[in-house]
Amino acid sequence: MPTVNYIDPAGIQHEVEVPLGQSLMEGAVRDGIVGMLGECGGNLSCVTCHVYIDDAWFDRVGPALEGSLEEELLDNVSAERLPSSRLSCQIHIGAELDGVVVRVPPRQT
Ligand code: FES
């Protein structure tokens, strides 16, 4: 099972196994990662699943698709929007993301 490294707002890294096909948001919420809310359950309406993708992984994960609802909603995140910002409910784990590192921002609301 792929492993995801979540870095919480305090800077503590949590290594979590996330089943293939599950989203980064689901893996974090299931494991109780501090700072990850995912209030809408992945329906693209809450933006409380904001994460920063680690620079070393960004090419593999990629940005939100231009013109997509995710891309539009990233304007509404509570913490600073960075070039590496994504909504983690829109990123589903595949084998190529084994070991991915994501940072949870200091606030979601
Ligand atoms: S969980 Fe609500 S937008 Fe991602």
Boltz pocket constraint, residues with backbone or C-beta under 6 A from the ligand:
constraints:
  - pocket:
      binder: B
      contacts: [[A, 25], [A, 37], [A, 38], [A, 39], [A, 40], [A, 41], [A, 42], [A, 43], [A, 44], [A, 45], [A, 46], [A, 47], [A, 48], [A, 49], [A, 87], [A, 88], [A, 89], [A, 90]]
      max_distance: 6.0
